[in-house]
């Protein structure tokens, strides 16, 4: 199976929104995303205006995973991979690409919200990659993890 990674473009938005509803954990439907202010229009304009840059992973020209961050703050907003493509390094590669870009922009501090439940996949995934708890929680009760760069 051949994976192709590339920077996300505004035309990827629709496929990314649908993919988010098909993830194994923390799946959000179009209406759930809309309720938190994530719409096709907001996501597309965020990519177009380079406020939320990201990367997608494609298999046979189909998006199977993506990662986006907020350029100004250094927050990793979302990392999503279809269940049938988990555990083969796609999530790690996508995250590393966004982290690398943000470090190149001069960010010394990156952060994200993650489940505080040790049984969730994200809990161990981010910690294994060097993200550490700040001891703080966001409005969704997700634990804030940080990655300090040298």
C-alpha positions in Angstrom: 0.0 0.0 0.0 1.4 3.4 -1.0 0.8 6.5 1.1 1.2 10.0 -0.2 1.4 13.0 2.1 0.8 16.5 1.0 -0.2 19.9 2.4 -3.9 20.2 2.7 -5.8 22.4 0.3 -9.2 24.1 0.7 -10.7 21.5 -1.7 -9.9 18.8 0.9 -12.4 20.2 3.4 -15.4 18.2 2.5 -13.6 14.9 2.6 -11.9 15.8 5.9 -15.3 16.6 7.5 -16.7 13.3 6.4 -13.6 11.4 7.6 -13.9 12.9 11.0 -17.3 11.3 11.5 -15.8 7.9 10.6 -13.0 7.7 13.1 -12.9 5.1 15.9 -12.7 7.5 18.8 -14.0 11.0 19.2 -15.9 10.8 15.9 -17.9 14.0 15.2 -20.6 14.3 12.7 -21.2 17.3 10.4 -23.8 18.6 12.8 -21.6 18.1 15.9 -18.7 19.9 14.2 -21.1 22.7 13.2 -22.2 23.0 16.8 -18.6 23.8 17.9 -18.1 26.2 15.0 -16.4 24.0 12.6 -18.2 24.3 9.2 -17.2 23.6 5.7 -16.8 27.3 5.2 -14.8 28.0 8.3 -12.4 25.1 7.7 -12.0 25.9 4.0 -11.3 29.6 4.7 -8.9 28.6 7.5 -6.8 26.5 5.1 -7.1 29.1 2.3 -6.0 31.9 4.6 -3.2 29.8 6.0 -4.6 30.1 9.6 -5.0 26.4 10.0 -2.4 24.7 7.9 -2.3 20.9 7.7 -1.4 17.8 5.9 -3.4 14.9 4.5 -2.4 11.3 3.8 -3.8 9.7 0.6 -4.2 6.2 -0.5 -5.3 5.9 -4.2 -6.2 9.6 -4.1 -8.6 9.1 -1.1 -7.8 11.0 2.1 -7.3 8.4 4.9 -5.9 10.8 7.6 -5.1 14.4 8.3 -3.7 16.7 10.9 -4.3 20.5 11.2 -3.0 23.1 13.6 -3.6 26.8 14.4 -0.6 28.7 12.9 -0.7 31.7 15.3 -1.0 29.8 18.6 0.8 26.6 17.9 -2.2 24.5 18.9 -2.6 21.1 17.2 -6.4 21.2 16.4 -7.1 17.8 15.1 -5.5 14.5 14.1 -7.8 12.0 12.5 -7.1 8.6 10.7 -9.6 6.1 9.4 -9.8 3.0 11.6 -8.5 0.7 8.8 -5.4 2.8 8.6 -4.5 3.0 12.3 -1.4 1.5 13.8 0.8 1.9 10.7 2.4 5.2 11.3 0.1 7.6 9.4 -1.0 9.6 12.5 2.6 10.0 13.7 3.8 11.1 10.3 1.0 13.6 9.9 1.6 15.1 13.4 5.3 15.3 12.8 4.8 17.2 9.6 2.6 19.9 11.3 5.0 20.0 14.3 8.0 20.5 12.1 6.3 23.3 10.2 5.3 25.0 13.4 8.9 24.7 14.8 10.2 26.2 11.5 7.8 29.1 12.2 9.6 29.7 15.5 7.1 28.1 17.9 8.8 26.9 21.0 5.6 25.7 22.7 3.0 23.5 21.0 -0.1 22.3 22.7 -3.3 20.2 22.1 -6.3 18.9 23.9 -6.4 15.1 24.6 -8.6 12.7 26.5 -7.4 12.2 30.1 -8.7 8.6 30.1 -5.7 6.2 30.0 -7.9 3.8 28.1 -8.2 6.1 25.1 -5.9 5.7 22.2 -4.9 9.3 22.1 -3.8 9.3 25.8 -0.9 6.9 25.1 -0.2 8.0 21.5 0.8 11.6 22.4 2.7 10.7 25.5 4.7 8.1 23.6 5.7 10.9 21.2 6.9 13.2 24.0 3.9 15.3 24.8 3.4 16.0 28.5 0.5 17.1 30.6 0.2 20.7 31.7 -2.2 19.7 34.5 -4.8 21.9 32.8 -8.1 21.1 31.1 -9.9 22.9 28.3 -13.7 23.7 28.1 -14.4 20.2 26.8 -12.6 18.6 29.7 -9.7 17.5 27.5 -6.3 17.5 29.1 -3.9 20.1 27.7 -0.7 18.5 26.6 2.4 20.4 25.6 5.5 19.8 23.4 8.4 21.9 24.2 11.0 22.3 21.4 14.6 23.1 21.7 
